[in-house]
């Protein structure tokens, strides 16, 4: 990893990712070298009894994942509970089924995994169409930025981070 610093920002580089941290407002920008993938609007934010992250959403950006839900694959425009609980006899439109996962991928070919087991709220452009907000009351709040060139590569990077299960025997 390479590190450089100016009076305005800190820059970290790896072979595939460049991260720029602005010193005055703490914006964190993630690049696939030259292409902007994601902007964290100021790191971990605290308000009242909640901790949260806010990320900028691109105009045409689609967000996929977040666990089992009877919703369209693109979760953009949804406000979702991130909390595991059984939900039986559900129909189309049910937002919370058995398993939620604080992980999503974007049509801009990045993924985020929030490392927090606490109950949380995920607002994917529902309140503000240009902002994705992850808010939690309690728990450890850290996240992993996952970079890739396509969805298959993002899944491979995620399982490199979290581990994968071998195929069962025939």
C-alpha positions in Angstrom: 0.0 0.0 0.0 1.2 3.5 -0.8 0.5 6.6 1.3 0.6 10.2 0.4 -0.6 13.4 2.1 -1.2 17.0 1.2 -2.7 19.8 3.3 -6.2 19.0 2.0 -6.2 15.2 1.9 -4.7 11.8 2.6 -4.4 9.3 -0.2 -4.0 5.5 0.1 -3.4 3.3 -2.9 -3.3 -0.4 -3.5 -2.9 -2.2 -6.8 -6.7 -1.9 -7.5 -8.1 0.8 -5.2 -7.4 4.5 -4.4 -8.9 6.0 -1.3 -8.9 9.7 -0.7 -9.8 11.2 2.7 -10.5 14.9 2.8 -9.2 16.4 6.0 -11.7 19.3 6.5 -15.0 17.4 6.1 -13.8 13.8 6.4 -15.4 12.7 3.0 -13.9 9.4 2.0 -13.9 8.7 -1.7 -13.2 5.2 -3.1 -11.9 4.8 -6.7 -11.0 1.9 -9.0 -7.8 3.8 -9.6 -9.3 6.6 -11.7 -13.1 5.8 -11.7 -15.1 7.1 -8.7 -17.0 4.2 -7.2 -18.3 5.4 -3.8 -18.3 8.5 -1.5 -18.7 8.1 2.3 -20.2 11.5 3.4 -18.1 11.9 6.5 -17.3 8.6 8.1 -19.1 7.3 11.3 -21.7 9.9 12.4 -23.4 10.1 15.7 -26.8 11.6 16.5 -28.9 11.1 19.6 -28.6 7.4 20.4 -27.8 6.3 16.9 -24.6 5.7 14.9 -24.8 5.9 11.1 -23.0 6.0 7.8 -24.2 8.0 4.8 -23.1 7.2 1.2 -23.8 9.1 -2.0 -25.9 7.3 -4.6 -25.4 7.9 -8.3 -28.4 9.0 -10.3 -28.7 5.7 -12.2 -27.1 3.5 -9.5 -28.9 0.2 -8.6 -28.4 -1.5 -5.2 -28.7 -5.3 -4.9 -28.6 -7.6 -1.9 -29.5 -7.0 1.8 -30.8 -10.5 2.4 -34.1 -12.3 1.8 -37.0 -10.0 0.8 -40.0 -10.3 -1.4 -39.1 -7.2 -3.3 -37.6 -6.4 -6.7 -33.8 -7.2 -7.0 -33.0 -3.5 -7.2 -33.5 -2.2 -3.6 -33.2 1.5 -4.6 -36.0 3.6 -3.0 -36.6 1.2 -0.1 -36.3 1.7 3.6 -35.4 -1.7 5.2 -35.0 -3.2 8.6 -31.8 -5.1 9.0 -32.8 -7.6 11.7 -33.3 -11.4 11.5 -36.7 -12.8 12.4 -39.0 -15.4 10.9 -41.8 -14.2 8.7 -44.3 -16.9 7.7 -47.1 -16.7 5.1 -45.7 -13.6 3.4 -46.7 -12.2 0.1 -45.1 -10.1 -2.6 -43.8 -6.8 -1.1 -42.8 -8.2 2.3 -39.7 -6.2 3.3 -38.3 -8.5 6.0 -38.1 -12.2 5.8 -36.0 -14.7 7.7 -32.5 -13.4 7.1 -31.2 -9.9 6.5 -27.6 -9.2 5.6 -25.8 -5.9 6.0 -24.2 -6.4 2.6 -25.1 -5.0 -0.8 -23.5 -4.6 -4.2 -24.0 -1.7 -6.6 -24.4 -1.5 -10.4 -21.2 0.6 -10.1 -19.3 -2.6 -9.3 -18.5 -2.2 -5.7 -19.9 -3.8 -2.5 -20.2 -2.9 1.1 -20.3 -5.2 4.1 -21.3 -3.5 7.4 -19.7 -5.3 10.4 -22.5 -4.9 12.9 -24.8 -7.5 14.4 -27.2 -4.9 16.0 -30.7 -4.1 14.7 -30.4 -1.4 12.1 -32.2 0.6 9.5 -31.1 0.8 5.8 -32.5 3.7 3.8 -31.5 3.2 0.1 -32.6 6.6 -1.4 -36.1 6.5 0.1 -35.8 9.7 2.2 -33.1 11.4 0.0 -32.8 9.9 -3.5 -29.0 10.7 -3.6 -28.2 9.1 -0.2 -27.9 5.6 1.2 -28.0 5.7 5.1 -27.2 2.8 7.4 -28.2 3.6 11.0 -27.9 1.5 14.1 -28.6 1.8 17.8 -25.6 0.0 19.3 -23.2 -2.5 18.0 -19.8 -2.2 16.5 -20.0 0.0 13.3 -17.3 -0.7 10.8 -17.6 -1.5 7.1 -15.6 -3.1 4.3 -15.4 -1.6 0.8 -15.3 -4.4 -1.8 -14.0 -3.5 -5.3 -14.5 -5.4 -8.5 -15.1 -5.1 -12.3 -18.3 -7.2 -12.3 -20.8 -8.9 -9.9 -19.0 -12.2 -10.1 -15.8 -10.6 -9.0 -17.5 -8.8 -6.2 -18.9 -12.2 -4.9 -15.5 -13.7 -5.1 -14.0 -10.8 -3.1 -16.8 -11.0 -0.5 -16.2 -14.8 0.1 -12.5 -14.1 0.3 -13.3 -11.7 3.2 -16.0 -13.8 4.9 -15.0 -17.4 3.9 -16.9 -19.8 1.7 -18.4 -23.2 2.2 -17.1 -26.1 0.1 -19.6 -27.9 -2.1 -21.2 -30.8 -0.3 -20.4 -34.4 -1.4 -22.6 -36.0 -4.0 
